[in-house]
Amino acid sequence: MPEARDGYDMIEVESFIPDRTSGLHGKVHIRPVPGGPFPTTLRVECSKAMSRNYPVGTRFRIRAKLTDMQGTPFIYSSWQWPYEVLSQPR
């Protein structure tokens, strides 16, 4: 995926329930989709509305970038930015 000038790109992510939640906040989390440019093991920091307001398994498109501001690599998208709902589980 070509990188945007500001380092942010549009990526697809999905909500999921992790097997282990030790050190995590909340039950539902967001991760990159399988087969995308990022491993599904990366955490995604984004709007909590995505994990609170949609069923688990919903896919979204967000504007995000890979960062390590806190010492561990993760994907960052501002909670204030809009996101697109791509699909919801039936």
DSSP file (Angstrom, degrees, kcal/mol; ACC not computed):
  #  RESIDUE AA STRUCTURE BP1 BP2  ACC     N-H-->O    O-->H-N    N-H-->O    O-->H-N    TCO  KAPPA ALPHA  PHI   PSI    X-CA   Y-CA   Z-CA
    1    1 A M              0   0    0      0, 0.0     2,-0.1     0, 0.0     8,-0.0   0.000 360.0 360.0 360.0 127.3    0.0    0.0    0.0
    2    2 A P        -     0   0    0      0, 0.0     2,-0.3     0, 0.0     0, 0.0  -0.426 360.0-119.4 -67.6 141.6    1.5    3.4   -0.9
    3    3 A E        -     0   0    0     -2,-0.1     6,-0.1     6,-0.1     5,-0.1  -0.632  21.2-124.7 -86.0 137.1    2.1    5.6    2.1
    4    4 A A    >   -     0   0    0     -2,-0.3     3,-1.8     4,-0.3    -1,-0.1  -0.344  29.5-106.1 -72.2 160.3    0.3    8.9    2.2
    5    5 A R  T 3  S+     0   0    0      1,-0.3    -1,-0.1     2,-0.1    -2,-0.0   0.828 121.8  47.2 -59.4 -33.4    2.4   12.1    2.7
    6    6 A D  T 3  S-     0   0    0      2,-0.2    -1,-0.3     1,-0.0     3,-0.1   0.414 119.1-109.3 -90.1   3.6    1.3   12.4    6.3
    7    7 A G  S <  S+     0   0    0     -3,-1.8     2,-0.4     1,-0.3    59,-0.3   0.332  82.6 118.6  88.7  -8.1    2.0    8.7    7.1
    8    8 A Y        +     0   0    0     57,-0.1    -4,-0.3    -5,-0.1    -1,-0.3  -0.749  37.3 177.2 -96.4 140.6   -1.7    7.9    7.3
    9    9 A D  E     -A   64   0A   0     55,-3.1    55,-3.0    -2,-0.4     2,-0.6  -0.889  37.0-101.5-132.4 163.4   -3.5    5.4    5.0
   10   10 A M  E     +A   63   0A   0     -2,-0.3     2,-0.3    53,-0.2    53,-0.2  -0.795  50.3 172.3 -86.1 123.5   -6.9    4.0    4.7
   11   11 A I  E     -A   62   0A   0     51,-2.8    51,-2.7    -2,-0.6     2,-0.4  -0.907  31.2-118.2-131.0 159.7   -6.9    0.4    6.2
   12   12 A E  E     +A   61   0A   0     -2,-0.3    21,-1.7    49,-0.2     2,-0.3  -0.832  35.1 170.9-100.2 136.3   -9.5   -2.2    6.9
   13   13 A V  E     -AB  60  32A   0     47,-2.5    47,-3.0    -2,-0.4     2,-0.3  -0.864  14.3-153.7-134.9 168.0  -10.0   -3.4   10.5
   14   14 A E  E     -AB  59  31A   0     17,-2.7    17,-2.4    -2,-0.3     2,-0.3  -0.981  20.0-113.9-143.4 154.9  -12.5   -5.5   12.3
   15   15 A S  E     + B   0  30A   0     43,-2.0    42,-0.7    -2,-0.3     2,-0.3  -0.640  42.9 159.5 -86.5 149.5  -13.9   -5.9   15.8
   16   16 A F  E     - B   0  29A   0     13,-2.6    13,-3.3    -2,-0.3    -2,-0.0  -0.972  42.3-114.4-159.2 165.2  -13.2   -9.1   17.8
   17   17 A I        -     0   0    0     -2,-0.3    11,-0.2    11,-0.2    10,-0.1  -0.955  38.1-133.7-108.2 115.6  -13.0  -10.6   21.3
   18   18 A P        -     0   0    0      0, 0.0     3,-0.1     0, 0.0    -2,-0.0  -0.306  10.5-126.8 -69.3 153.1   -9.4  -11.5   22.2
   19   19 A D  S    S+     0   0    0      1,-0.2     2,-0.4     2,-0.0    -2,-0.0   0.880 100.1  31.5 -63.2 -39.1   -8.6  -14.9   23.7
   20   20 A R        -     0   0    0      1,-0.1    -1,-0.2     2,-0.1     0, 0.0  -0.973  58.7-178.2-123.7 137.1   -6.8  -13.2   26.6
   21   21 A T    >   +     0   0    0     -2,-0.4     3,-2.4    -3,-0.1     2,-0.2   0.234  32.5 139.9-116.7  12.2   -7.7   -9.7   27.9
   22   22 A S  T 3  S+     0   0    0      1,-0.3     3,-0.1     3,-0.0    -2,-0.1  -0.397  82.6   6.7 -59.2 124.0   -4.9   -9.4   30.5
   23   23 A G  T 3  S+     0   0    0      1,-0.3    -1,-0.3    -2,-0.2     2,-0.3   0.439 109.8 111.8  82.0   0.1   -3.8   -5.8   30.4
   24   24 A L    <   -     0   0    0     -3,-2.4     2,-0.5     2,-0.1    -1,-0.3  -0.711  63.8-129.8-104.9 157.0   -6.5   -4.8   27.9
   25   25 A H        +     0   0    0     -2,-0.3    -3,-0.0    -3,-0.1     0, 0.0  -0.922  68.9   1.8-107.9 126.2   -9.5   -2.5   28.5
   26   26 A G  S    S-     0   0    0     -2,-0.5    -2,-0.1     1,-0.1     3,-0.0   0.025  76.7 -96.3  87.2 164.4  -12.9   -3.7   27.5
   27   27 A K  S    S+     0   0    0      1,-0.1     2,-0.4   -10,-0.1    -1,-0.1   0.865 102.5  56.7 -86.4 -41.2  -14.2   -7.0   26.0
   28   28 A V        +     0   0    0    -11,-0.2     2,-0.2    23,-0.1   -11,-0.2  -0.793  66.6 179.2-100.9 134.8  -14.3   -6.1   22.3
   29   29 A H  E     -B   16   0A   0    -13,-3.3   -13,-2.6    -2,-0.4     2,-0.4  -0.774  24.0-120.4-128.0 172.1  -11.2   -4.8   20.5
   30   30 A I  E     +B   15   0A   0     14,-0.4    14,-1.0    -2,-0.2   -15,-0.2  -0.934  31.6 169.1-117.6 138.1  -10.2   -3.8   17.0
   31   31 A R  E     -B   14   0A   0    -17,-2.4   -17,-2.7    -2,-0.4     9,-0.1  -0.945  41.8 -87.3-140.6 161.4   -7.5   -5.4   14.8
   32   32 A P  E     -B   13   0A   0      0, 0.0   -19,-0.3     0, 0.0     3,-0.1  -0.391  54.2-103.4 -63.9 148.9   -6.3   -5.3   11.2
   33   33 A V    >   -     0   0    0    -21,-1.7     3,-1.6     1,-0.1     5,-0.3  -0.442  41.5 -94.9 -73.1 148.9   -8.2   -7.7    8.9
   34   34 A P  T 3  S+     0   0    0      0, 0.0    -1,-0.1     0, 0.0    -3,-0.0  -0.351 111.3  27.0 -60.1 142.2   -6.5  -11.0    7.9
   35   35 A G  T 3  S+     0   0    0      1,-0.3    -2,-0.1     3,-0.1     0, 0.0   0.399  97.2 117.1  85.6  -3.2   -4.7  -10.7    4.5
   36   36 A G  S <  S-     0   0    0     -3,-1.6    -1,-0.3     2,-0.3     4,-0.1  -0.141  85.7 -87.9 -85.3-173.5   -4.2   -6.9    4.9
   37   37 A P  S    S+     0   0    0      0, 0.0    -1,-0.1     0, 0.0   -26,-0.0   0.612 108.6  58.2 -74.6 -11.5   -0.9   -5.0    5.1
   38   38 A F  S    S-     0   0    0     -5,-0.3    -2,-0.3     4,-0.0    -3,-0.1  -0.905  90.9-105.4-120.2 147.7   -0.6   -5.4    8.9
   39   39 A P    >   -     0   0    0      0, 0.0     3,-1.5     0, 0.0    -6,-0.0  -0.377  26.2-124.6 -67.2 148.8   -0.6   -8.5   11.1
   40   40 A T  T 3  S+     0   0    0      1,-0.3    -2,-0.0    -9,-0.1   -27,-0.0   0.596 105.2  72.6 -69.7  -9.8   -3.8   -9.2   13.0
   41   41 A T  T 3  S+     0   0    0    -10,-0.1    -1,-0.3     2,-0.1     2,-0.2   0.631  74.2 101.0 -80.5 -13.6   -1.7   -9.3   16.2
   42   42 A L  S <  S-     0   0    0     -3,-1.5     2,-0.2     1,-0.1    32,-0.1  -0.507  74.1-126.8 -72.6 138.3   -1.2   -5.5   16.1
   43   43 A R        -     0   0    0     30,-0.4    32,-2.8    -2,-0.2     2,-0.5  -0.547  18.3-144.2 -79.4 151.3   -3.5   -3.5   18.5
   44   44 A V  E     -d   75   0B   0    -14,-1.0     2,-0.6    30,-0.2   -14,-0.4  -0.981   4.5-156.9-121.5 123.9   -5.5   -0.7   17.0
   45   45 A E  E     +d   76   0B   0     30,-3.3    32,-2.5    -2,-0.5     2,-0.2  -0.898  43.9 118.6 -98.5 119.4   -6.2    2.5   18.9
   46   46 A C        -     0   0    0     -2,-0.6    33,-0.3    30,-0.2     2,-0.1  -0.832  65.1 -28.9-159.6-168.7   -9.3    4.2   17.5
   47   47 A S    >   -     0   0    0     31,-0.4     3,-1.2    -2,-0.2     4,-0.5  -0.375  44.2-144.6 -61.2 129.0  -12.8    5.3   18.3
   48   48 A K  T >> S+     0   0    0      1,-0.2     4,-1.9     2,-0.2     3,-0.7   0.711  94.0  77.4 -66.7 -20.1  -14.4    3.2   21.0
   49   49 A A  H 3> S+     0   0    0      1,-0.2     4,-2.7     2,-0.2    -1,-0.2   0.825  85.8  61.9 -59.1 -30.3  -17.8    3.7   19.2
   50   50 A M  H <4 S+     0   0    0     -3,-1.2     4,-0.4     1,-0.2    -1,-0.2   0.879 112.0  34.9 -65.4 -37.6  -16.6    1.0   16.7
   51   51 A S  H <4 S+     0   0    0     -3,-0.7    -1,-0.2    -4,-0.5    -2,-0.2   0.689 124.9  42.8 -89.1 -19.5  -16.3   -1.6   19.5
   52   52 A R  H  < S+     0   0    0     -4,-1.9    -2,-0.2     1,-0.1    -3,-0.2   0.808 116.4  40.5 -93.7 -33.4  -19.3   -0.4   21.5
   53   53 A N  S  < S+     0   0    0     -4,-2.7    -3,-0.1    -5,-0.2    -2,-0.1   0.415 108.6  55.4-103.5   0.7  -22.0    0.4   18.8
   54   54 A Y  S    S-     0   0    0     -4,-0.4     3,-0.1    -5,-0.2     4,-0.1  -0.940  87.7 -95.4-133.7 153.6  -21.6   -2.5   16.3
   55   55 A P    >   -     0   0    0      0, 0.0     3,-1.7     0, 0.0   -40,-0.2  -0.301  52.5 -88.4 -66.6 152.5  -21.7   -6.3   16.6
   56   56 A V  T 3  S+     0   0    0      1,-0.2   -40,-0.2    32,-0.1     3,-0.1  -0.371 116.1  38.2 -58.9 134.9  -18.5   -8.3   17.0
   57   57 A G  T 3  S+     0   0    0    -42,-0.7    -1,-0.2     1,-0.4     2,-0.1   0.342  79.3 143.3 101.0  -4.4  -17.1   -9.1   13.6
   58   58 A T    <   -     0   0    0     -3,-1.7   -43,-2.0    -8,-0.1     2,-0.4  -0.468  41.8-141.2 -68.2 138.9  -18.0   -5.8   12.0
   59   59 A R  E     -AC  14  87A   0     28,-2.5    27,-2.7   -45,-0.2    28,-1.3  -0.832  21.3-177.1-104.7 142.8  -15.4   -4.5    9.4
   60   60 A F  E     -AC  13  85A   0    -47,-3.0   -47,-2.5    -2,-0.4     2,-0.5  -0.893  24.7-134.8-132.6 159.3  -14.5   -0.9    9.1
   61   61 A R  E     +AC  12  84A   0     23,-2.4    23,-2.4    -2,-0.3     2,-0.3  -0.989  34.9 173.9-114.4 126.9  -12.3    1.4    7.0
   62   62 A I  E     -A   11   0A   0    -51,-2.7   -51,-2.8    -2,-0.5     2,-0.6  -0.889  37.6-117.0-130.0 159.8  -10.2    3.8    9.0
   63   63 A R  E     +A   10   0A   0     19,-0.4     2,-0.3    -2,-0.3    15,-0.2  -0.886  59.4 140.4 -93.7 118.0   -7.5    6.4    8.4
   64   64 A A  E     -A    9   0A   0    -55,-3.0   -55,-3.1    -2,-0.6     2,-0.3  -0.927  36.3-151.6-153.1 170.1   -4.5    5.2   10.4
   65   65 A K  E     -E   76   0B   0     11,-1.7    11,-3.0    -2,-0.3     2,-0.4  -0.986  30.1-104.3-147.8 157.6   -0.8    4.7   10.6
   66   66 A L  E     +E   75   0B   0     -2,-0.3     2,-0.3   -59,-0.3     9,-0.2  -0.672  51.5 159.4 -79.5 132.3    1.7    2.3   12.3
   67   67 A T  E     -E   74   0B   0      7,-2.9     7,-2.6    -2,-0.4     3,-0.0  -0.908  40.5-155.5-145.2 170.9    3.4    4.0   15.2
   68   68 A D    >   +     0   0    0     -2,-0.3     3,-2.4     5,-0.2     7,-0.1  -0.118  41.1 141.5-141.5  39.3    5.3    3.1   18.4
   69   69 A M  T 3  S+     0   0    0      1,-0.3    -1,-0.0     5,-0.1     0, 0.0   0.783  79.2  43.2 -52.7 -30.8    4.6    6.3   20.5
   70   70 A Q  T 3  S-     0   0    0      2,-0.4    -1,-0.3    -3,-0.0    -2,-0.0   0.167 125.1 -96.2-106.7  17.2    4.3    4.1   23.6
   71   71 A G  S <  S+     0   0    0     -3,-2.4    -2,-0.1     1,-0.1    -3,-0.0   0.132 104.0  80.1  93.7 -20.7    7.2    1.8   23.0
   72   72 A T  S    S-     0   0    0      0, 0.0    -2,-0.4     0, 0.0    -1,-0.1  -0.978  88.5-108.3-120.0 131.3    5.2   -1.0   21.4
   73   73 A P        +     0   0    0      0, 0.0   -30,-0.4     0, 0.0     2,-0.3  -0.294  52.2 150.8 -59.0 138.9    4.2   -0.9   17.7
   74   74 A F  E     - E   0  67B   0     -7,-2.6    -7,-2.9   -32,-0.1     2,-0.5  -0.958  47.1-100.8-157.2 168.2    0.4   -0.4   17.2
   75   75 A I  E     -dE  44  66B   0    -32,-2.8   -30,-3.3    -2,-0.3     2,-0.4  -0.852  37.1-157.7 -99.6 130.9   -1.9    1.2   14.7
   76   76 A Y  E     +dE  45  65B   0    -11,-3.0   -11,-1.7    -2,-0.5     2,-0.3  -0.919  21.3 162.8-116.4 133.3   -3.3    4.6   15.5
   77   77 A S        -     0   0    0    -32,-2.5   -13,-0.1    -2,-0.4    -2,-0.0  -0.975  44.0-107.8-140.3 132.2   -6.4    6.4   14.3
   78   78 A S    >   -     0   0    0     -2,-0.3     3,-1.2   -15,-0.2   -31,-0.4  -0.307  17.8-133.9 -61.0 139.7   -7.8    9.4   16.1
   79   79 A W  T 3  S+     0   0    0    -33,-0.3    -1,-0.2     1,-0.2   -30,-0.1   0.695 105.6  59.5 -65.1 -18.4  -11.1    8.7   18.0
   80   80 A Q  T 3  S+     0   0    0      2,-0.1    -1,-0.2   -33,-0.0    -2,-0.1   0.634  85.0  96.8 -85.7 -14.9  -12.4   11.9   16.4
   81   81 A W  S <  S-     0   0    0     -3,-1.2   -34,-0.2     1,-0.1     2,-0.0  -0.442  79.4-109.5 -79.1 148.3  -12.0   10.9   12.8
   82   82 A P        -     0   0    0      0, 0.0   -19,-0.4     0, 0.0     2,-0.3  -0.335  32.5-162.3 -69.6 157.8  -14.8    9.4   10.8
   83   83 A Y        -     0   0    0    -21,-0.1     2,-0.5    -2,-0.0   -21,-0.2  -0.947  14.0-126.9-137.3 158.2  -14.8    5.7    9.9
   84   84 A E  E     -C   61   0A   0    -23,-2.4   -23,-2.4    -2,-0.3     2,-0.6  -0.918  14.6-136.4-110.5 131.0  -16.7    3.7    7.3
   85   85 A V  E     +C   60   0A   0     -2,-0.5   -25,-0.3   -25,-0.2     3,-0.1  -0.774  24.5 177.5 -84.0 119.7  -18.7    0.6    8.2
   86   86 A L  E     -     0   0A   0    -27,-2.7     2,-0.3    -2,-0.6   -26,-0.2   0.857  60.0 -15.5 -91.5 -41.5  -17.9   -2.0    5.5
   87   87 A S  E     -C   59   0A   0    -28,-1.3   -28,-2.5   -30,-0.0    -1,-0.3  -0.985  51.2-151.1-161.8 154.2  -19.9   -5.0    6.7
   88   88 A Q        -     0   0    0     -2,-0.3   -30,-0.1   -30,-0.2   -31,-0.1  -0.968  33.1-105.4-127.3 145.3  -21.6   -6.4    9.7
   89   89 A P              0   0    0      0, 0.0   -31,-0.1     0, 0.0   -32,-0.0  -0.346 360.0 360.0 -66.7 152.2  -22.1  -10.1   10.6
   90   90 A R              0   0    0     -2,-0.0     0, 0.0     0, 0.0     0, 0.0   0.438 360.0 360.0 -92.7 360.0  -25.5  -11.5   10.1
